[in-house]
Amino acid sequence: MLKAAGYATAAYGKWHLGHEEPWLPRTQGFDEYFGILYSNDMFPVQLVRNEEVVEYPVVQATLTRRYTDLALRFIETNRDRPFFVYLAHAMPHKPLAASDDFYTPESREDLYADVIAELDHSVGRILQRLDDLGLGDDTLVIFTSDNGPWYGGSTGGLRGMKGKTWEGGLRVPMIVRLPGVIPPGVVNP
């Protein structure tokens, strides 16, 4: 639908919507794809560019940075036309992995925090680039999750976690940014 409207489209990261040809990202309308076609805990974890395996085994500690770098390049390349980037980071899905810049070996029991810090940094890089390019006020950014947290995460007091049908497993945060249209600080519980 977006391609028909003139948008450049890209998908980076975890796909998990089908790993056979009829369900691949480019078959579903994306111009380009780079990522893993299912969860990072499934075998084999292969890194795919479009339809070609380009890395196996995958160095998972580099995924957040690599996906972010590709999204930034895509935004830069397509800044003069409408674009849609679907960026589905593999982290914080287990097995957890953080890059050397975020991994804190002195607190190995808190790898989840390292992964979240890197993910937060990634989102910050994207928002900053949009602002630097003068696109921040015209770009809808949606940040959400596909399920509640697993080990290491917090449900904010809700009952249940990932894989459960209680609110803690199904209710997820969603943060939306579109300056001038969506007022800052609005909270809808």
N, C-alpha and C positions, 0 to 999 in steps of 0.2 A: 504494500500500500504506500509506504513512504518512498520507495524507489519510483513508483509511478508519479508521485508528486514532485520528483526532481531531487530528492535527497540522496546524498552519498551515505552508504550504510556500512557499518562494520560491527562485528561481534568478536570480543576477546574474552577468553577465560573459559570457565566451566560451562559446557553446553547442556549435557544430560537430558536432551530432548530426542535422542535417537542417534545411533552411530552408523546407521546404514544409509545409503544414498538418498532415498526419498526424504529423509529427515535431517540431513546435514544442513549447517547454517547457510551455505550459499544456495542450496536448493530452496531454502525458505525465504530467500530474498536479500541476503546480505551480500555486499560486493566483495568483502574479504572476511576471513576468519583466521584466528590464531588462538589455540588453546587446547584443552583436554576435552574429549567428547563425552565424558561422564565424570563421576566423582573421583577425586584424587586418592581414594582408598580402594578403587576397583582395579583389577588386573586386566590387561597391562595398562599402566599409565603412560600414554604416548602423547607427545606434543605434536599437534597437527597444524600445518599452515594450509589453508583452504582444504584440500582433500588429501594432502600428502603428509605422511609421518616425517617429521624433521628432527625429532629427538626421542631417544629411548635408551636407557631409562631417563626420566625427567628429573632434573635438579629442582625439586620443589621450593627450595629456599629462594630461588630467583624469580618465581612466578609473579609475585605481586609487583615487583619492580618492572619486569619485562612487559606485563600486560599494561601497566600504567604508561610506560614509555611508548608503546604502540598507540595507545589512546591519544596521548599528547601529540604524536606525529600526525595521526589522522585528523585531529582537530586543526592543527597548524596547516596541513595540506588543503583542507576543505573549508577554511575559515571564510571564504568569499561566497559560499553557497550553503543551502540548508544541509545539515548532516544529522545523523543519528548514530550514536555509539552505544552499543549494549556491552557493558563491562561487568562481567560476573567473576569476581575474584574467587579463586579456589579457597583461600583462607577466609575465615578461621575454621574451615572444615578439617577434620583429622584425616591423615596425620598432619599435625601442625609443623610449620617450618617458617622461619624468619631469615631474612638476609643477614649477612655479617654486620651491616650497619645498624641493625635493630636487635640482634640476638645478644642477650646479656647472660653469659655463662655463669656469672656469679649468682644468678637467681634462676637456675635451671628449672626449678619447680614452677616457675611462672612464665613458661613459654607462651601461654595464651596472651598474656599482657604484651609480650614482645610482638606477637602477630597483630594484635589490635593497634599497637602504636604504629606499625608499618602501614597498615591499612588506612589509618587516620592520616598519616603523612601522604599517602597516595592520593586520597581524596583532596587534601589540601593543595597538592601540586596541580591537580586538574582544575580546581576552582580558581587558583591563582593564574593559571595559563589562560583560562577563559576571560578573566578580568584584564590581564595584560594585553590580550588581543582585542579588547573592546567588545567582547561577545557575552560577557557575564549578564548584562541586563536583558539580553534577547535569547538566552539559552535556559530551557527548562532542565533542571537537574533533579533526578529522583534517586534517593538512596534508600534501599530496603533490603530485606532478607527473605529467604525462601522458607524459613521455619524458625522456631524458637531455638534458644541456645542448647548446647550439649555441655559436656564437662568444661568447667572453667568460666562459662558465661553466667549471666544473671537474668532471671525472668522478671526482675523488679517486684518480686513478691507474689507473682502469679503461680498457680499450681501447675505442675507438669513441666516437661522440657521437650526437646525435639523427639519426634516419634510418638508423642502422646496427644490425645485429642482434647486435653484440658487447655485452658487459655495460654498457659506458659509454653505450650508446644505449637500453638497455631497463631497466637497474636504476636505480631512482629512490628518493630518500629519502622516508620517511613518518614523520611525527611525530604521535603520538597523545597527547591529554591528557584524562584523566578522574581527577581527584584522588580518592584513597581506593579506587580500583579498580585503576588502573595505577600502579605505583610509579614515582616520578621516577628519571631516570637509567638506566633499563633500555635496553640496546642489544642489538638482535638483528641481527647482520651478515647 
